[in-house]
Amino acid sequence: MEMTMFLAGLWGPAMLAIGIGMFINRGHYIKIYRDLAREPFAVMIFGMAAVVVGMAQVNAHNIWETLPEMLVSLLGWLLLLKGLACVIMPNWVERSGHWMDNNLQMLTTSSAVLVIIGVYLTWSVYFT
């Protein structure tokens, strides 16, 4: 559980900040998606970093017992999968960026999910 709390203490505040940022500065995050589609090298670098960090987290924490453990494990796996997608299928990543740009409801939903998970993980680590 110590590793779970350590990783949740990293993921929670980061997700909370990004989720709030997406609500407050929607245009900035849409610009990020648009600009990323024009920078294939950035997609490759992000993908390589995400694969390494995702693999490190999956190797260190792949526990599926309590809700915080499940969330932290799921985040590691999702990061790994996102990194693999960026490296193996960069065109799909570009298309998904355009889709997100054209679908503001998805951006709002993603923001809400990030805030909810961020609040839960942050609360679990720092306030219980």
N, CA, C and O atoms as CSV, one atom per row, in Angstrom:
chain,resi,resn,atom,element,x,y,z
A,1,MET,N,N,0.824,-1.199,0.000
A,1,MET,CA,C,0.000,0.000,0.000
A,1,MET,C,C,0.868,1.264,0.000
A,1,MET,O,O,0.416,2.325,-0.429
A,2,GLU,N,N,2.105,1.153,0.477
A,2,GLU,CA,C,2.999,2.304,0.512
A,2,GLU,C,C,3.284,2.812,-0.903
A,2,GLU,O,O,3.269,4.020,-1.140
A,3,MET,N,N,3.545,1.899,-1.844
A,3,MET,CA,C,3.792,2.285,-3.229
A,3,MET,C,C,2.535,2.895,-3.844
A,3,MET,O,O,2.621,3.841,-4.626
A,4,THR,N,N,1.376,2.359,-3.494
A,4,THR,CA,C,0.112,2.912,-3.993
A,4,THR,C,C,-0.039,4.362,-3.561
A,4,THR,O,O,-0.366,5.229,-4.371
A,5,MET,N,N,0.200,4.618,-2.286
A,5,MET,CA,C,0.050,5.988,-1.782
A,5,MET,C,C,1.079,6.939,-2.403
A,5,MET,O,O,0.773,8.099,-2.677
A,6,PHE,N,N,2.289,6.444,-2.622
A,6,PHE,CA,C,3.310,7.269,-3.266
A,6,PHE,C,C,2.870,7.659,-4.675
A,6,PHE,O,O,2.910,8.833,-5.044
A,7,LEU,N,N,2.452,6.667,-5.458
A,7,LEU,CA,C,2.041,6.936,-6.839
A,7,LEU,C,C,0.744,7.739,-6.892
A,7,LEU,O,O,0.596,8.618,-7.741
A,8,ALA,N,N,-0.187,7.448,-6.001
A,8,ALA,CA,C,-1.434,8.222,-5.947
A,8,ALA,C,C,-1.136,9.677,-5.579
A,8,ALA,O,O,-1.822,10.589,-6.042
A,9,GLY,N,N,-0.120,9.894,-4.751
A,9,GLY,CA,C,0.288,11.244,-4.385
A,9,GLY,C,C,0.891,12.009,-5.550
A,9,GLY,O,O,0.914,13.240,-5.537
A,10,LEU,N,N,1.377,11.300,-6.553
A,10,LEU,CA,C,1.868,11.943,-7.776
A,10,LEU,C,C,0.733,12.141,-8.784
A,10,LEU,O,O,0.546,13.233,-9.321
A,11,TRP,N,N,-0.013,11.072,-9.026
A,11,TRP,CA,C,-1.088,11.109,-10.010
A,11,TRP,C,C,-2.219,12.059,-9.601
A,11,TRP,O,O,-2.696,12.843,-10.421
A,12,GLY,N,N,-2.647,11.991,-8.348
A,12,GLY,CA,C,-3.822,12.745,-7.913
A,12,GLY,C,C,-3.710,14.244,-8.149
A,12,GLY,O,O,-4.532,14.803,-8.876
A,13,PRO,N,N,-2.722,14.916,-7.559
A,13,PRO,CA,C,-2.614,16.357,-7.779
A,13,PRO,C,C,-2.389,16.736,-9.247
A,13,PRO,O,O,-2.899,17.754,-9.714
A,14,ALA,N,N,-1.623,15.912,-9.970
A,14,ALA,CA,C,-1.386,16.214,-11.388
A,14,ALA,C,C,-2.692,16.135,-12.183
A,14,ALA,O,O,-2.985,17.019,-12.989
A,15,MET,N,N,-3.466,15.087,-11.958
A,15,MET,CA,C,-4.734,14.944,-12.669
A,15,MET,C,C,-5.710,16.041,-12.273
A,15,MET,O,O,-6.434,16.565,-13.120
A,16,LEU,N,N,-5.733,16.384,-11.011
A,16,LEU,CA,C,-6.614,17.445,-10.535
A,16,LEU,C,C,-6.255,18.779,-11.200
A,16,LEU,O,O,-7.137,19.497,-11.673
A,17,ALA,N,N,-4.982,19.102,-11.234
A,17,ALA,CA,C,-4.538,20.360,-11.847
A,17,ALA,C,C,-4.864,20.393,-13.344
A,17,ALA,O,O,-5.354,21.403,-13.850
A,18,ILE,N,N,-4.598,19.312,-14.036
A,18,ILE,CA,C,-4.874,19.280,-15.479
A,18,ILE,C,C,-6.371,19.336,-15.734
A,18,ILE,O,O,-6.816,20.045,-16.636
A,19,GLY,N,N,-7.150,18.605,-14.958
A,19,GLY,CA,C,-8.602,18.633,-15.123
A,19,GLY,C,C,-9.173,20.025,-14.912
A,19,GLY,O,O,-10.008,20.481,-15.694
A,20,ILE,N,N,-8.728,20.702,-13.861
A,20,ILE,CA,C,-9.184,22.075,-13.616
A,20,ILE,C,C,-8.712,22.992,-14.743
A,20,ILE,O,O,-9.458,23.850,-15.213
A,21,GLY,N,N,-7.476,22.801,-15.164
A,21,GLY,CA,C,-6.946,23.597,-16.271
A,21,GLY,C,C,-7.749,23.421,-17.547
A,21,GLY,O,O,-7.956,24.380,-18.291
A,22,MET,N,N,-8.201,22.201,-17.804
A,22,MET,CA,C,-9.007,21.947,-18.997
A,22,MET,C,C,-10.359,22.642,-18.912
A,22,MET,O,O,-10.893,23.080,-19.931
A,23,PHE,N,N,-10.916,22.747,-17.718
A,23,PHE,CA,C,-12.179,23.480,-17.542
A,23,PHE,C,C,-11.971,24.981,-17.732
A,23,PHE,O,O,-12.755,25.643,-18.412
A,24,ILE,N,N,-10.911,25.508,-17.126
A,24,ILE,CA,C,-10.687,26.952,-17.115
A,24,ILE,C,C,-10.117,27.456,-18.442
A,24,ILE,O,O,-10.510,28.517,-18.928
A,25,ASN,N,N,-9.194,26.697,-19.023
A,25,ASN,CA,C,-8.487,27.123,-20.239
A,25,ASN,C,C,-8.743,26.167,-21.400
A,25,ASN,O,O,-7.806,25.659,-22.017
A,26,ARG,N,N,-9.993,25.935,-21.684
A,26,ARG,CA,C,-10.376,24.973,-22.732
A,26,ARG,C,C,-9.640,25.258,-24.042
A,26,ARG,O,O,-9.147,24.333,-24.687
A,27,GLY,N,N,-9.565,26.519,-24.435
A,27,GLY,CA,C,-8.918,26.888,-25.695
A,27,GLY,C,C,-7.448,26.495,-25.732
A,27,GLY,O,O,-6.937,26.085,-26.775
A,28,HIS,N,N,-6.776,26.616,-24.609
A,28,HIS,CA,C,-5.355,26.247,-24.539
A,28,HIS,C,C,-5.169,24.748,-24.800
A,28,HIS,O,O,-4.262,24.352,-25.531
A,29,TYR,N,N,-6.017,23.928,-24.210
A,29,TYR,CA,C,-5.891,22.482,-24.398
A,29,TYR,C,C,-6.292,22.061,-25.800
A,29,TYR,O,O,-5.726,21.113,-26.345
A,30,ILE,N,N,-7.260,22.748,-26.395
A,30,ILE,CA,C,-7.606,22.480,-27.794
A,30,ILE,C,C,-6.414,22.824,-28.683
A,30,ILE,O,O,-6.109,22.090,-29.623
A,31,LYS,N,N,-5.742,23.936,-28.389
A,31,LYS,CA,C,-4.547,24.321,-29.146
A,31,LYS,C,C,-3.460,23.252,-29.012
A,31,LYS,O,O,-2.770,22.944,-29.984
A,32,ILE,N,N,-3.308,22.693,-27.826
A,32,ILE,CA,C,-2.314,21.627,-27.637
A,32,ILE,C,C,-2.618,20.456,-28.564
A,32,ILE,O,O,-1.717,19.938,-29.224
A,33,TYR,N,N,-3.881,20.034,-28.616
A,33,TYR,CA,C,-4.252,18.925,-29.504
A,33,TYR,C,C,-3.983,19.272,-30.956
A,33,TYR,O,O,-3.477,18.441,-31.710
A,34,ARG,N,N,-4.318,20.498,-31.359
A,34,ARG,CA,C,-4.085,20.919,-32.751
A,34,ARG,C,C,-2.594,20.937,-33.062
A,34,ARG,O,O,-2.161,20.418,-34.091
A,35,ASP,N,N,-1.809,21.538,-32.168
A,35,ASP,CA,C,-0.378,21.659,-32.412
A,35,ASP,C,C,0.328,20.312,-32.397
A,35,ASP,O,O,1.277,20.101,-33.152
A,36,LEU,N,N,-0.122,19.406,-31.551
A,36,LEU,CA,C,0.499,18.085,-31.483
A,36,LEU,C,C,0.364,17.356,-32.815
A,36,LEU,O,O,1.262,16.612,-33.212
A,37,ALA,N,N,-0.755,17.567,-33.507
A,37,ALA,CA,C,-0.966,16.908,-34.797
A,37,ALA,C,C,0.064,17.388,-35.825
A,37,ALA,O,O,0.359,16.675,-36.784
A,38,ARG,N,N,0.607,18.583,-35.629
A,38,ARG,CA,C,1.590,19.135,-36.567
A,38,ARG,C,C,3.026,18.819,-36.173
A,38,ARG,O,O,3.957,19.200,-36.882
A,39,GLU,N,N,3.216,18.133,-35.060
A,39,GLU,CA,C,4.568,17.861,-34.561
A,39,GLU,C,C,4.773,16.355,-34.347
A,39,GLU,O,O,4.703,15.879,-33.214
A,40,PRO,N,N,5.023,15.610,-35.418
A,40,PRO,CA,C,5.179,14.162,-35.270
A,40,PRO,C,C,6.346,13.769,-34.363
A,40,PRO,O,O,6.292,12.736,-33.696
A,41,PHE,N,N,7.402,14.589,-34.338
A,41,PHE,CA,C,8.528,14.278,-33.464
A,41,PHE,C,C,8.109,14.362,-31.995
A,41,PHE,O,O,8.539,13.548,-31.178
A,42,ALA,N,N,7.278,15.338,-31.664
A,42,ALA,CA,C,6.786,15.474,-30.287
A,42,ALA,C,C,5.944,14.266,-29.894
A,42,ALA,O,O,6.015,13.796,-28.759
A,43,VAL,N,N,5.151,13.767,-30.830
A,43,VAL,CA,C,4.345,12.567,-30.561
A,43,VAL,C,C,5.265,11.380,-30.274
A,43,VAL,O,O,5.009,10.594,-29.361
A,44,MET,N,N,6.332,11.256,-31.056
A,44,MET,CA,C,7.277,10.150,-30.864
A,44,MET,C,C,7.995,10.269,-29.515
A,44,MET,O,O,8.128,9.274,-28.803
A,45,ILE,N,N,8.448,11.449,-29.162
A,45,ILE,CA,C,9.152,11.654,-27.888
A,45,ILE,C,C,8.211,11.376,-26.718
A,45,ILE,O,O,8.577,10.682,-25.770
A,46,PHE,N,N,6.981,11.929,-26.792
A,46,PHE,CA,C,6.004,11.662,-25.740
A,46,PHE,C,C,5.747,10.165,-25.642
A,46,PHE,O,O,5.696,9.616,-24.542
A,47,GLY,N,N,5.585,9.502,-26.782
A,47,GLY,CA,C,5.313,8.067,-26.785
A,47,GLY,C,C,6.426,7.271,-26.136
A,47,GLY,O,O,6.166,6.368,-25.341
A,48,MET,N,N,7.666,7.600,-26.468
A,48,MET,CA,C,8.794,6.874,-25.880
A,48,MET,C,C,8.852,7.095,-24.376
A,48,MET,O,O,9.072,6.153,-23.615
A,49,ALA,N,N,8.656,8.344,-23.944
A,49,ALA,CA,C,8.674,8.638,-22.505
A,49,ALA,C,C,7.511,7.928,-21.800
A,49,ALA,O,O,7.684,7.385,-20.709
A,50,ALA,N,N,6.342,7.933,-22.417
A,50,ALA,CA,C,5.175,7.295,-21.805
A,50,ALA,C,C,5.357,5.785,-21.705
A,50,ALA,O,O,4.931,5.178,-20.722
A,51,VAL,N,N,5.979,5.175,-22.700
A,51,VAL,CA,C,6.246,3.729,-22.639
A,51,VAL,C,C,7.177,3.420,-21.469
A,51,VAL,O,O,6.932,2.485,-20.707
A,52,VAL,N,N,8.238,4.202,-21.331
A,52,VAL,CA,C,9.200,3.952,-20.246
A,52,VAL,C,C,8.548,4.164,-18.878
A,52,VAL,O,O,8.670,3.317,-17.993
A,53,VAL,N,N,7.863,5.282,-18.708
A,53,VAL,CA,C,7.248,5.572,-17.412
A,53,VAL,C,C,6.107,4.591,-17.135
A,53,VAL,O,O,5.957,4.111,-16.011
A,54,GLY,N,N,5.304,4.296,-18.159
A,54,GLY,CA,C,4.216,3.326,-17.996
A,54,GLY,C,C,4.741,1.947,-17.615
A,54,GLY,O,O,4.187,1.298,-16.728
A,55,MET,N,N,5.803,1.495,-18.277
A,55,MET,CA,C,6.396,0.187,-17.938
A,55,MET,C,C,6.960,0.200,-16.525
A,55,MET,O,O,6.813,-0.778,-15.792
A,56,ALA,N,N,7.601,1.292,-16.136
A,56,ALA,CA,C,8.148,1.384,-14.784
A,56,ALA,C,C,7.023,1.282,-13.753
A,56,ALA,O,O,7.157,0.584,-12.748
A,57,GLN,N,N,5.920,1.977,-14.007
A,57,GLN,CA,C,4.825,1.920,-13.046
A,57,GLN,C,C,4.166,0.551,-13.036
A,57,GLN,O,O,3.854,0.034,-11.963
A,58,VAL,N,N,3.948,-0.045,-14.184
A,58,VAL,CA,C,3.336,-1.378,-14.228
A,58,VAL,C,C,4.232,-2.397,-13.532
A,58,VAL,O,O,3.740,-3.272,-12.820
A,59,ASN,N,N,5.537,-2.289,-13.733
A,59,ASN,CA,C,6.462,-3.209,-13.063
A,59,ASN,C,C,6.485,-2.999,-11.553
A,59,ASN,O,O,6.608,-3.960,-10.794
A,60,ALA,N,N,6.367,-1.755,-11.117
A,60,ALA,CA,C,6.414,-1.454,-9.685
A,60,ALA,C,C,5.069,-1.620,-9.003
A,60,ALA,O,O,5.005,-1.894,-7.805
A,61,HIS,N,N,3.981,-1.455,-9.770
A,61,HIS,CA,C,2.655,-1.450,-9.146
A,61,HIS,C,C,1.629,-2.024,-10.111
A,61,HIS,O,O,1.154,-1.326,-11.006
A,62,ASN,N,N,1.294,-3.269,-9.932
A,62,ASN,CA,C,0.261,-3.925,-10.721
A,62,ASN,C,C,-0.629,-4.693,-9.738
A,62,ASN,O,O,-0.702,-5.921,-9.768
A,63,ILE,N,N,-1.299,-3.939,-8.873
A,63,ILE,CA,C,-2.094,-4.505,-7.777
A,63,ILE,C,C,-3.544,-4.102,-7.994
A,63,ILE,O,O,-3.826,-2.939,-8.282
A,64,TRP,N,N,-4.467,-5.048,-7.860
A,64,TRP,CA,C,-5.865,-4.815,-8.206
A,64,TRP,C,C,-6.799,-5.188,-7.055
A,64,TRP,O,O,-7.822,-5.831,-7.289
A,65,GLU,N,N,-6.477,-4.804,-5.825
A,65,GLU,CA,C,-7.287,-5.195,-4.673
A,65,GLU,C,C,-8.211,-4.084,-4.197
A,65,GLU,O,O,-9.428,-4.269,-4.196
A,66,THR,N,N,-7.679,-2.943,-3.796
A,66,THR,CA,C,-8.510,-1.841,-3.307
A,66,THR,C,C,-8.721,-0.829,-4.430
A,66,THR,O,O,-8.030,-0.877,-5.448
A,67,LEU,N,N,-9.673,0.085,-4.249
A,67,LEU,CA,C,-9.944,1.085,-5.293
A,67,LEU,C,C,-8.726,1.953,-5.600
A,67,LEU,O,O,-8.424,2.152,-6.776
A,68,PRO,N,N,-8.011,2.481,-4.602
A,68,PRO,CA,C,-6.814,3.257,-4.952
A,68,PRO,C,C,-5.778,2.417,-5.717
A,68,PRO,O,O,-5.158,2.906,-6.661
A,69,GLU,N,N,-5.595,1.171,-5.312
A,69,GLU,CA,C,-4.643,0.298,-6.017
A,69,GLU,C,C,-5.093,0.066,-7.457
A,69,GLU,O,O,-4.277,0.083,-8.379
A,70,MET,N,N,-6.386,-0.150,-7.645
A,70,MET,CA,C,-6.909,-0.358,-9.000
A,70,MET,C,C,-6.708,0.877,-9.870
A,70,MET,O,O,-6.280,0.772,-11.019
A,71,LEU,N,N,-7.017,2.045,-9.317
A,71,LEU,CA,C,-6.859,3.276,-10.096
A,71,LEU,C,C,-5.408,3.525,-10.471
A,71,LEU,O,O,-5.114,3.874,-11.614
A,72,VAL,N,N,-4.507,3.351,-9.527
A,72,VAL,CA,C,-3.089,3.576,-9.805
A,72,VAL,C,C,-2.584,2.564,-10.840
A,72,VAL,O,O,-1.842,2.930,-11.751
A,73,SER,N,N,-2.977,1.313,-10.704
A,73,SER,CA,C,-2.576,0.297,-11.688
A,73,SER,C,C,-3.158,0.610,-13.063
A,73,SER,O,O,-2.464,0.504,-14.074
A,74,LEU,N,N,-4.424,0.992,-13.097
A,74,LEU,CA,C,-5.076,1.325,-14.363
A,74,LEU,C,C,-4.382,2.511,-15.028
A,74,LEU,O,O,-4.178,2.504,-16.242
A,75,LEU,N,N,-4.020,3.520,-14.256
A,75,LEU,CA,C,-3.331,4.678,-14.823
A,75,LEU,C,C,-1.984,4.285,-15.431
A,75,LEU,O,O,-1.608,4.789,-16.489
A,76,GLY,N,N,-1.269,3.397,-14.772
A,76,GLY,CA,C,-0.006,2.909,-15.335
A,76,GLY,C,C,-0.218,2.195,-16.653
A,76,GLY,O,O,0.502,2.440,-17.621
A,77,TRP,N,N,-1.201,1.313,-16.695
A,77,TRP,CA,C,-1.501,0.588,-17.930
A,77,TRP,C,C,-1.971,1.523,-19.039
A,77,TRP,O,O,-1.573,1.362,-20.193
A,78,LEU,N,N,-2.816,2.501,-18.700
A,78,LEU,CA,C,-3.292,3.453,-19.709
A,78,LEU,C,C,-2.155,4.304,-20.254
A,78,LEU,O,O,-2.104,4.586,-21.451
A,79,LEU,N,N,-1.245,4.712,-19.377
A,79,LEU,CA,C,-0.087,5.472,-19.831
A,79,LEU,C,C,0.767,4.631,-20.774
A,79,LEU,O,O,1.225,5.125,-21.804
A,80,LEU,N,N,0.981,3.377,-20.430
A,80,LEU,CA,C,1.746,2.477,-21.286
A,80,LEU,C,C,1.060,2.312,-22.641
A,80,LEU,O,O,1.715,2.388,-23.681
A,81,LEU,N,N,-0.244,2.090,-22.636
A,81,LEU,CA,C,-0.981,1.908,-23.896
A,81,LEU,C,C,-0.969,3.174,-24.746
A,81,LEU,O,O,-0.815,3.103,-25.965
A,82,LYS,N,N,-1.130,4.326,-24.110
A,82,LYS,CA,C,-1.073,5.595,-24.838
A,82,LYS,C,C,0.309,5.777,-25.454
A,82,LYS,O,O,0.420,6.192,-26.607
A,83,GLY,N,N,1.358,5.474,-24.703
A,83,GLY,CA,C,2.711,5.582,-25.237
A,83,GLY,C,C,2.931,4.645,-26.415
A,83,GLY,O,O,3.526,5.034,-27.420
A,84,LEU,N,N,2.456,3.423,-26.293
A,84,LEU,CA,C,2.581,2.469,-27.406
A,84,LEU,C,C,1.818,2.956,-28.630
A,84,LEU,O,O,2.298,2.825,-29.756
A,85,ALA,N,N,0.634,3.517,-28.413
A,85,ALA,CA,C,-0.149,4.050,-29.539
A,85,ALA,C,C,0.614,5.174,-30.236
A,85,ALA,O,O,0.625,5.246,-31.464
A,86,CYS,N,N,1.244,6.043,-29.465
A,86,CYS,CA,C,2.001,7.147,-30.055
A,86,CYS,C,C,3.190,6.644,-30.867
A,86,CYS,O,O,3.522,7.219,-31.903
A,87,VAL,N,N,3.825,5.584,-30.406
A,87,VAL,CA,C,5.001,5.056,-31.082
A,87,VAL,C,C,4.619,4.168,-32.268
A,87,VAL,O,O,5.235,4.249,-33.331
A,88,ILE,N,N,3.611,3.329,-32.086
A,88,ILE,CA,C,3.256,2.345,-33.111
A,88,ILE,C,C,2.270,2.902,-34.132
A,88,ILE,O,O,2.378,2.601,-35.321
A,89,MET,N,N,1.306,3.712,-33.682
A,89,MET,CA,C,0.250,4.207,-34.566
A,89,MET,C,C,0.125,5.736,-34.469
A,89,MET,O,O,-0.917,6.231,-34.040
A,90,PRO,N,N,1.152,6.485,-34.854
A,90,PRO,CA,C,1.086,7.945,-34.699
A,90,PRO,C,C,-0.059,8.580,-35.492
A,90,PRO,O,O,-0.590,9.610,-35.077
A,91,ASN,N,N,-0.447,7.991,-36.618
A,91,ASN,CA,C,-1.567,8.548,-37.387
A,91,ASN,C,C,-2.876,8.438,-36.623
A,91,ASN,O,O,-3.722,9.327,-36.708
A,92,TRP,N,N,-3.048,7.355,-35.878
A,92,TRP,CA,C,-4.250,7.203,-35.054
A,92,TRP,C,C,-4.276,8.272,-33.967
A,92,TRP,O,O,-5.332,8.830,-33.670
A,93,VAL,N,N,-3.130,8.557,-33.380
A,93,VAL,CA,C,-3.040,9.588,-32.345
A,93,VAL,C,C,-3.407,10.942,-32.949
A,93,VAL,O,O,-4.116,11.729,-32.321
A,94,GLU,N,N,-2.933,11.214,-34.152
A,94,GLU,CA,C,-3.259,12.467,-34.828
A,94,GLU,C,C,-4.770,12.566,-35.081
A,94,GLU,O,O,-5.370,13.615,-34.849
A,95,ARG,N,N,-5.377,11.480,-35.553
A,95,ARG,CA,C,-6.828,11.476,-35.793
A,95,ARG,C,C,-7.607,11.665,-34.500
A,95,ARG,O,O,-8.622,12.362,-34.484
A,96,SER,N,N,-7.138,11.046,-33.404
A,96,SER,CA,C,-7.850,11.198,-32.132
A,96,SER,C,C,-7.732,12.629,-31.618
A,96,SER,O,O,-8.648,13.124,-30.961
A,97,GLY,N,N,-6.625,13.298,-31.906
A,97,GLY,CA,C,-6.478,14.707,-31.546
A,97,GLY,C,C,-7.467,15.578,-32.298
A,97,GLY,O,O,-8.067,16.481,-31.716
A,98,HIS,N,N,-7.643,15.315,-33.593
A,98,HIS,CA,C,-8.635,16.052,-34.382
A,98,HIS,C,C,-10.041,15.764,-33.872
A,98,HIS,O,O,-10.879,16.663,-33.811
A,99,TRP,N,N,-10.297,14.518,-33.508
A,99,TRP,CA,C,-11.622,14.146,-32.995
A,99,TRP,C,C,-11.911,14.887,-31.697
A,99,TRP,O,O,-13.019,15.385,-31.499
A,100,MET,N,N,-10.917,14.962,-30.811
A,100,MET,CA,C,-11.089,15.674,-29.543
A,100,MET,C,C,-11.316,17.158,-29.813
A,100,MET,O,O,-12.136,17.794,-29.152
A,101,ASP,N,N,-10.595,17.705,-30.778
A,101,ASP,CA,C,-10.731,19.112,-31.137
A,101,ASP,C,C,-12.153,19.419,-31.621
A,101,ASP,O,O,-12.695,20.484,-31.327
A,102,ASN,N,N,-12.742,18.499,-32.350
A,102,ASN,CA,C,-14.075,18.708,-32.912
A,102,ASN,C,C,-15.200,18.287,-31.979
A,102,ASN,O,O,-16.369,18.475,-32.316
A,103,ASN,N,N,-14.890,17.729,-30.832
A,103,ASN,CA,C,-15.908,17.196,-29.932
A,103,ASN,C,C,-15.710,17.809,-28.541
A,103,ASN,O,O,-15.068,17.214,-27.675
A,104,LEU,N,N,-16.270,19.004,-28.340
A,104,LEU,CA,C,-16.072,19.707,-27.071
A,104,LEU,C,C,-16.711,18.974,-25.895
A,104,LEU,O,O,-16.249,19.102,-24.762
A,105,GLN,N,N,-17.767,18.209,-26.153
A,105,GLN,CA,C,-18.399,17.436,-25.075
A,105,GLN,C,C,-17.413,16.409,-24.521
A,105,GLN,O,O,-17.387,16.158,-23.316
A,106,MET,N,N,-16.604,15.817,-25.398
A,106,MET,CA,C,-15.599,14.842,-24.947
A,106,MET,C,C,-14.542,15.526,-24.088
A,106,MET,O,O,-14.077,14.954,-23.102
A,107,LEU,N,N,-14.160,16.741,-24.454
A,107,LEU,CA,C,-13.182,17.481,-23.658
A,107,LEU,C,C,-13.742,17.790,-22.271
A,107,LEU,O,O,-13.033,17.681,-21.271
A,108,THR,N,N,-15.018,18.174,-22.217
A,108,THR,CA,C,-15.657,18.460,-20.932
A,108,THR,C,C,-15.752,17.195,-20.088
A,108,THR,O,O,-15.486,17.230,-18.887
A,109,THR,N,N,-16.129,16.078,-20.705
A,109,THR,CA,C,-16.230,14.803,-19.990
A,109,THR,C,C,-14.857,14.368,-19.481
A,109,THR,O,O,-14.725,13.930,-18.338
A,110,SER,N,N,-13.841,14.489,-20.326
A,110,SER,CA,C,-12.478,14.128,-19.912
A,110,SER,C,C,-12.024,14.984,-18.741
A,110,SER,O,O,-11.394,14.486,-17.807
A,111,SER,N,N,-12.343,16.271,-18.790
A,111,SER,CA,C,-11.979,17.176,-17.696
A,111,SER,C,C,-12.634,16.731,-16.394
A,111,SER,O,O,-11.988,16.695,-15.347
A,112,ALA,N,N,-13.913,16.395,-16.466
A,112,ALA,CA,C,-14.642,15.974,-15.268
A,112,ALA,C,C,-14.054,14.688,-14.697
A,112,ALA,O,O,-13.890,14.564,-13.483
A,113,VAL,N,N,-13.736,13.733,-15.565
A,113,VAL,CA,C,-13.155,12.468,-15.102
A,113,VAL,C,C,-11.808,12.719,-14.430
A,113,VAL,O,O,-11.524,12.143,-13.380
A,114,LEU,N,N,-10.979,13.572,-15.027
A,114,LEU,CA,C,-9.679,13.889,-14.429
A,114,LEU,C,C,-9.839,14.531,-13.056
A,114,LEU,O,O,-9.115,14.193,-12.120
A,115,VAL,N,N,-10.788,15.457,-12.937
A,115,VAL,CA,C,-11.003,16.128,-11.647
A,115,VAL,C,C,-11.483,15.128,-10.600
A,115,VAL,O,O,-10.994,15.132,-9.470
A,116,ILE,N,N,-12.431,14.277,-10.964
A,116,ILE,CA,C,-12.980,13.309,-10.002
A,116,ILE,C,C,-11.901,12.345,-9.519
A,116,ILE,O,O,-11.754,12.126,-8.317
A,117,ILE,N,N,-11.151,11.771,-10.449
A,117,ILE,CA,C,-10.089,10.831,-10.059
A,117,ILE,C,C,-8.991,11.579,-9.295
A,117,ILE,O,O,-8.462,11.066,-8.309
A,118,GLY,N,N,-8.651,12.785,-9.747
A,118,GLY,CA,C,-7.629,13.575,-9.064
A,118,GLY,C,C,-8.017,13.912,-7.636
A,118,GLY,O,O,-7.193,13.819,-6.726
A,119,VAL,N,N,-9.274,14.304,-7.434
A,119,VAL,CA,C,-9.746,14.605,-6.076
A,119,VAL,C,C,-9.703,13.349,-5.221
A,119,VAL,O,O,-9.237,13.388,-4.082
A,120,TYR,N,N,-10.184,12.239,-5.759
A,120,TYR,CA,C,-10.212,10.995,-4.982
A,120,TYR,C,C,-8.803,10.566,-4.571
A,120,TYR,O,O,-8.570,10.265,-3.401
A,121,LEU,N,N,-7.867,10.534,-5.513
A,121,LEU,CA,C,-6.507,10.090,-5.188
A,121,LEU,C,C,-5.826,11.073,-4.237
A,121,LEU,O,O,-5.154,10.658,-3.293
A,122,THR,N,N,-5.993,12.364,-4.481
A,122,THR,CA,C,-5.394,13.363,-3.599
A,122,THR,C,C,-5.957,13.243,-2.184
A,122,THR,O,O,-5.213,13.279,-1.203
A,123,TRP,N,N,-7.259,13.103,-2.093
A,123,TRP,CA,C,-7.915,12.966,-0.791
A,123,TRP,C,C,-7.412,11.698,-0.088
A,123,TRP,O,O,-7.125,11.723,1.109
A,124,SER,N,N,-7.308,10.607,-0.824
A,124,SER,CA,C,-6.864,9.331,-0.235
A,124,SER,C,C,-5.481,9.439,0.373
A,124,SER,O,O,-5.207,8.839,1.412
A,125,VAL,N,N,-4.607,10.202,-0.269
A,125,VAL,CA,C,-3.221,10.287,0.182
A,125,VAL,C,C,-3.035,11.342,1.265
A,125,VAL,O,O,-2.413,11.075,2.293
A,126,TYR,N,N,-3.566,12.524,1.041
A,126,TYR,CA,C,-3.214,13.659,1.880
A,126,TYR,C,C,-4.232,14.003,2.966
A,126,TYR,O,O,-3.917,14.772,3.874
A,127,PHE,N,N,-5.453,13.449,2.892
A,127,PHE,CA,C,-6.472,13.869,3.838
A,127,PHE,C,C,-7.150,12.726,4.596
A,127,PHE,O,O,-8.115,12.961,5.323
A,128,THR,N,N,-6.662,11.495,4.440
A,128,THR,CA,C,-7.246,10.389,5.215
A,128,THR,C,C,-6.186,9.733,6.068
A,128,THR,O,O,-6.478,8.782,6.793
